[in-house]
Amino acid sequence: MSENLQLWLLFFAVGLGTFLIRLSFIQLHGSAEALIARSKHILMLLPPAILAALCIPAIIFTRPLTAYQVDSFQLLAALVAILIAKFSRSVFWPVMGGMLCLWVLRFISG
């Protein structure tokens, strides 16, 4: 058997394995609707948690890790993004608003 075929068979086996693992959780709970209804509250918390996990390290650690060095422009842009996120149900608009605020502040300061 060639290396290429072995690699494709490995991809197929891993994909099938992950599919069966996910399917087993649905089958153990009876139906997908019951599982989704029970976990709906937790699933609503995922987008803000993921956004915070991506953004906070970039705000706090702006330079090499000698100390916590917060850039005031980045902090202000993060606050603007938080305010936009409070009223928006999308992840796109807070990111765009925060980046636009950061670019405008850096352009004004020179």
MODELLER restraints for C-alpha pairs under 7 A, 6 or more apart:
rsr = mdl.restraints
at = mdl.atoms
rsr.add(forms.Gaussian(group=physical.xy_distance, feature=features.Distance(at['CA:26:A'], at['CA:32:A']), mean=5.66, stdev=0.5))
rsr.add(forms.Gaussian(group=physical.xy_distance, feature=features.Distance(at['CA:29:A'], at['CA:35:A']), mean=6.59, stdev=0.5))
rsr.add(forms.Gaussian(group=physical.xy_distance, feature=features.Distance(at['CA:59:A'], at['CA:70:A']), mean=6.58, stdev=0.5))
rsr.add(forms.Gaussian(group=physical.xy_distance, feature=features.Distance(at['CA:59:A'], at['CA:74:A']), mean=6.07, stdev=0.5))
rsr.add(forms.Gaussian(group=physical.xy_distance, feature=features.Distance(at['CA:59:A'], at['CA:75:A']), mean=6.69, stdev=0.5))
rsr.add(forms.Gaussian(group=physical.xy_distance, feature=features.Distance(at['CA:60:A'], at['CA:68:A']), mean=6.26, stdev=0.5))
rsr.add(forms.Gaussian(group=physical.xy_distance, feature=features.Distance(at['CA:60:A'], at['CA:69:A']), mean=6.30, stdev=0.5))
rsr.add(forms.Gaussian(group=physical.xy_distance, feature=features.Distance(at['CA:60:A'], at['CA:70:A']), mean=5.26, stdev=0.5))
rsr.add(forms.Gaussian(group=physical.xy_distance, feature=features.Distance(at['CA:61:A'], at['CA:68:A']), mean=6.26, stdev=0.5))
rsr.add(forms.Gaussian(group=physical.xy_distance, feature=features.Distance(at['CA:61:A'], at['CA:69:A']), mean=6.35, stdev=0.5))
rsr.add(forms.Gaussian(group=physical.xy_distance, feature=features.Distance(at['CA:62:A'], at['CA:69:A']), mean=6.49, stdev=0.5))
rsr.add(forms.Gaussian(group=physical.xy_distance, feature=features.Distance(at['CA:62:A'], at['CA:70:A']), mean=6.80, stdev=0.5))
rsr.add(forms.Gaussian(group=physical.xy_distance, feature=features.Distance(at['CA:63:A'], at['CA:69:A']), mean=6.99, stdev=0.5))
rsr.add(forms.Gaussian(group=physical.xy_distance, feature=features.Distance(at['CA:73:A'], at['CA:102:A']), mean=6.13, stdev=0.5))
rsr.add(forms.Gaussian(group=physical.xy_distance, feature=features.Distance(at['CA:73:A'], at['CA:105:A']), mean=6.50, stdev=0.5))
rsr.add(forms.Gaussian(group=physical.xy_distance, feature=features.Distance(at['CA:74:A'], at['CA:102:A']), mean=6.23, stdev=0.5))
rsr.add(forms.Gaussian(group=physical.xy_distance, feature=features.Distance(at['CA:77:A'], at['CA:98:A']), mean=4.71, stdev=0.5))
rsr.add(forms.Gaussian(group=physical.xy_distance, feature=features.Distance(at['CA:77:A'], at['CA:99:A']), mean=6.84, stdev=0.5))
rsr.add(forms.Gaussian(group=physical.xy_distance, feature=features.Distance(at['CA:77:A'], at['CA:101:A']), mean=5.38, stdev=0.5))
rsr.add(forms.Gaussian(group=physical.xy_distance, feature=features.Distance(at['CA:77:A'], at['CA:102:A']), mean=5.24, stdev=0.5))
rsr.add(forms.Gaussian(group=physical.xy_distance, feature=features.Distance(at['CA:78:A'], at['CA:98:A']), mean=5.88, stdev=0.5))
rsr.add(forms.Gaussian(group=physical.xy_distance, feature=features.Distance(at['CA:80:A'], at['CA:97:A']), mean=6.97, stdev=0.5))
rsr.add(forms.Gaussian(group=physical.xy_distance, feature=features.Distance(at['CA:80:A'], at['CA:98:A']), mean=5.75, stdev=0.5))
rsr.add(forms.Gaussian(group=physical.xy_distance, feature=features.Distance(at['CA:81:A'], at['CA:94:A']), mean=4.47, stdev=0.5))
rsr.add(forms.Gaussian(group=physical.xy_distance, feature=features.Distance(at['CA:81:A'], at['CA:95:A']), mean=6.30, stdev=0.5))
rsr.add(forms.Gaussian(group=physical.xy_distance, feature=features.Distance(at['CA:81:A'], at['CA:97:A']), mean=5.85, stdev=0.5))
rsr.add(forms.Gaussian(group=physical.xy_distance, feature=features.Distance(at['CA:81:A'], at['CA:98:A']), mean=4.54, stdev=0.5))
rsr.add(forms.Gaussian(group=physical.xy_distance, feature=features.Distance(at['CA:82:A'], at['CA:94:A']), mean=6.80, stdev=0.5))
rsr.add(forms.Gaussian(group=physical.xy_distance, feature=features.Distance(at['CA:84:A'], at['CA:94:A']), mean=5.21, stdev=0.5))
rsr.add(forms.Gaussian(group=physical.xy_distance, feature=features.Distance(at['CA:85:A'], at['CA:94:A']), mean=5.20, stdev=0.5))
